[in-house]
Amino acid sequence: MQKPYFRDIVSAENISVKYGDEYALRDVSFSVDAGETLCIIGSSGSGKTTLLRTLNGLQPLSAGQIEVFGDRIHTISGVQLRRKIGYVLQQPALFPHWSVAKNIGLVPRLLKWKPEQIKNRTRELLDLVNLSPEIYTKRYPSELSGGEQQRVGIARALAANPDLMLYDEPFSALDPITRTGLQQELLSLKEKLRKTTVFVTHDVNEAFLLGDSILILSEGRVVQKGSPDEIKSNPANDYVKTFIEGLHA
Amino acid sequence: MRKLILILFCVFCVTSMRSQVVIASKNFPESSVLAELIAQTIEQNTGLDVERKFGLGGTLICYEALKSGEIDIYPEYTGTALTAILKLPYGGKNPDEVLQIVREKLKEEQLRVAPLFGFNNTYVLATRPELQLEKISDLKGQGQLNFGFSNEFTQREDGFPGLNKAYNLGLSTPRGLDHGLAYKALSDGSIDITDAYSTDGKLSTFGFQLLEDDKNFFPPYYAFPLISEAAALRYPKLLDALDLLEGKLDEQTMRELNYRYEVSGELLPAIAFDFLKEKGIVDQRPESAAMHPIVKQTIDHLKLTLLATLIAVLLAVPMGMGIIGKKRLANVVMSATGAVQTIPSLALLGFMIPLFGIGFLPAVIALFLYALLPILRNTYTGLQETDPILIEAGKAMGMTKNQILFQLRLPLAANVIMAGIRTALTINIGTATLAAFIGAGGLGESIITGITLNDNNLILQGAIPAALLALIADRLMLWLQKSLTPKGG
C-alpha cells in the first residue's frame, strides 16, 4: 500500500485520555509541520505531559487518533516508534550506572549501530551540547551538575538523529541562570538542526522564545493555538491573558 | 566470578566421585572406636580406600543409610538389631538364638552380619568384691544391701522391675540416683550395687565385681560389623578383612579402649592402631589422616553451603525476575519461601530423611530451601524498587521490557541482590553445623561428637572454624558486593 504524502510529522485528531471517569485530555487536535517547533503551555494538571506521552505511544488513547510520520500509532510497534523519537525528560533521568558516553549511545546501540559509529556520534553530540568530550565521556551522571546532566539528556535524545524531538519541561528543575543559558543554546540548536519539536513547558517566556507556534492547554482542553504573535495580540480568554501578562517585556 | 564457581564445582565433583568403602558409626563413643577398628583393618588388609562417617546418627539413621547404599558398613549390636530394627520381642532367648534370628532376618534386607567382635555390651550389675557376690541369683533375699540404680533402670521393664521378677529376688523398688554419681557412691560404700553398661570405659578404673546374668535376663548386645550385601559383593575382600576381627574384643578390652577414648581423650586412629598392631592385624601406623579431620570437615562444610547457596541463587534470582509486576504471584511465592524459613532448622533436616534419606543430598536440599528466601526477597525488592523515572526513560528511548530488566533493573539492583546472597550464605554456614545430625558431615561433626563426649575442646574445634568461616564469607561477599555494584549506582 502506498503511503500518502505527508507534510505533518505529527497530527492529532480529537484525542481524549480518560483516567477512570476523569478526562486528562479531551478532544485535542493539532498538528506539527516538518521542522516546526510547537510549544505546549499549561499550568500543572492541565494535561501537558499526558499529551506528550500520547505522541510516542507511552500513553494509550481513550478516543481519537494520532499519526506520527504518517503512521497511525498503536498500529505500529511502540518500541520501534520510540527509537525514532527523541525524548527529554523533566528530570534528566540519566542511567546512574552508565557513563555519559554509554548513556548517550543508548538508542544507537538499540538500533545496532557499529561501535565506531556510536563513538564518533557521541563525541559529535557532546560538542553539540557544549560539553568537552575529553572531559565528559567517561564521567558518571552523579559527577555532573544539573545543567550538565540535562545537556547529556538532550544529547542522548538526539543520538540516533530522530525526526521528532519531544521535550517535557526539560529546564524546570534548573536554577534560573542555567535555565536561561540552556534556553539560548537550545534556540541555536533549533536554528542549526531544524528538527520537528514538541516542547512542553509551564514557562510562558520559554514557550514564546522557542516556539514557532503555541498551544495553550487548560484542564485537558485546547484553549488557544496559533503563532506567538497571534496569541499575544489576540488572547482567547482570561486564562490566556494571565499567561500573556507573565511575559517579559 | 564465573571461573571461581566453575573451579569450585569441579573440585566438588572430583572429590565426590572417588569410589570408596564408606564406614559409619553411631553417635556414641564405643561405636566410633569399633568403626575405626573396622576402617584400619580394611585399609591395611584390602588396599581399598575408606571414607569415615563417624557419629552419623542413631540406630535407625545408620540402618537406613546402610540400606540406601549411602554407607557400606557400621557396627551394630545383636539386641539392638532384634528389638529396635527388626522390632521383635526378646523373650529370654539365648545369645545364639538371637544372633541366628538377626542374621536371617537381616539377610532378607540384603544386609550381612559379619562375625562378632566378641564382647557383649549389655546392662550389668556392679558391686564391690568384698561383698562376695558373683551372679545375679546371689542377690536373692539380700534386702539388707543398699541398692542404688539409675533412675532409668528402676523404671524400665528390662531394668529392675523385670529383673526382680525374673530372678524372683523379692526386693522392693530401690531409690534411683543420677548415673554420674553411681560409681563414686559404690566405691566409697554409700551404695552396694548399681547398674552399668558392661563396656563402660569408666568401669575399668574401679575394681568392681560384675555380676553374671546367669538367667540371661538382659538381652545380649554382642557387637558386630553390619555390611550391605552390595558392598560385600562388590569387594569380596571386605568379608575376609572383617573375619580378622572375629572374637578379638572381650568386655575388659573394650572397656580399656573406651576408657582411652572417652576418659584419656586419646585419638581414635592411635587407639585402634595400638590394639590392631598387638593382634597382628595391621602393621602400619595410619598415615596421620591424610587430612586433619578439621580440614576435611571444613571442606565438607564449604561444599554443603556453597553448593546449596549456588543452587538457591540460580533459582531465586530468575524467580525474582519472573515475579516482578505480578503482585499476587509474588505474594504466593514469597509466603511459600517464608513459610519454609519458619521451620526450625533441625526439623527441616529431619523432614528431609523420609524424602531423600540421609547424607549430603538431603542436607544440601534443606540448606538450599533456607537460602531461597533472603535471595528471592532481595532480588524481588531490588528489582521492584528501580526508580520509576528511569524505567520511564528506558521506555521512552525504545527499550523493550527485557532490555529494561537486564540493562537497568538488574544492574541497579545488584547491590541489594548481593546483600541477599550474602545473608543466605552466612546463615547457611551456621545452619550447616546441624547437617551432621543427618550424616552430611561438616564442622557439626566435631560439635556433635563433642557434645556426646561432653568434650568442650572438641566442640570448640568445630565451632570456632564455623564462626570464622561465617565471618570470612561475610567479608568476601561484602567485597564482591562492592565490586559488582556498578560505579555510578
Contacts between the chains, C-beta under 8 A, distances in Angstrom:
chain1	res1	chain2	res2	distance
A	56	B	396	6.4
A	58	B	392	7.6
A	58	B	395	6.1
A	58	B	396	6.4
A	79	B	398	5.2
A	79	B	399	7.6
A	79	B	400	5.5
A	80	B	398	7.1
A	81	B	398	7.5
A	82	B	395	7.1
A	82	B	396	6.0
A	82	B	397	6.6
A	82	B	398	3.7
A	83	B	397	7.3
A	83	B	398	3.4
A	84	B	398	7.9
A	87	B	393	7.6
A	87	B	396	3.9
A	87	B	397	6.8
A	89	B	389	6.9
A	89	B	392	7.0
A	89	B	393	5.7
A	89	B	396	7.0
A	91	B	389	5.8
A	93	B	387	8.0
A	93	B	389	4.7
A	93	B	390	5.8
A	93	B	392	7.0
A	93	B	393	3.8
A	94	B	393	8.0
A	95	B	390	6.2
A	95	B	393	7.4
A	95	B	394	7.7
A	95	B	408	6.3
A	96	B	390	7.8
A	96	B	412	7.3
A	96	B	486	7.8
A	96	B	488	4.4
A	96	B	489	5.1
A	97	B	411	5.1
A	97	B	412	6.0
A	97	B	486	3.3
A	97	B	487	6.9
A	97	B	488	5.1
A	97	B	489	3.9
A	98	B	486	7.8
A	98	B	488	6.9
A	99	B	488	7.6
A	106	B	397	5.4
A	106	B	399	7.7
A	107	B	397	5.4
A	107	B	398	6.4
A	110	B	397	7.1
A	110	B	398	5.7
A	110	B	399	6.5
A	110	B	403	7.2
A	140	B	487	5.8
A	140	B	488	3.5
A	141	B	488	5.8
A	142	B	488	5.4
A	156	B	397	7.4
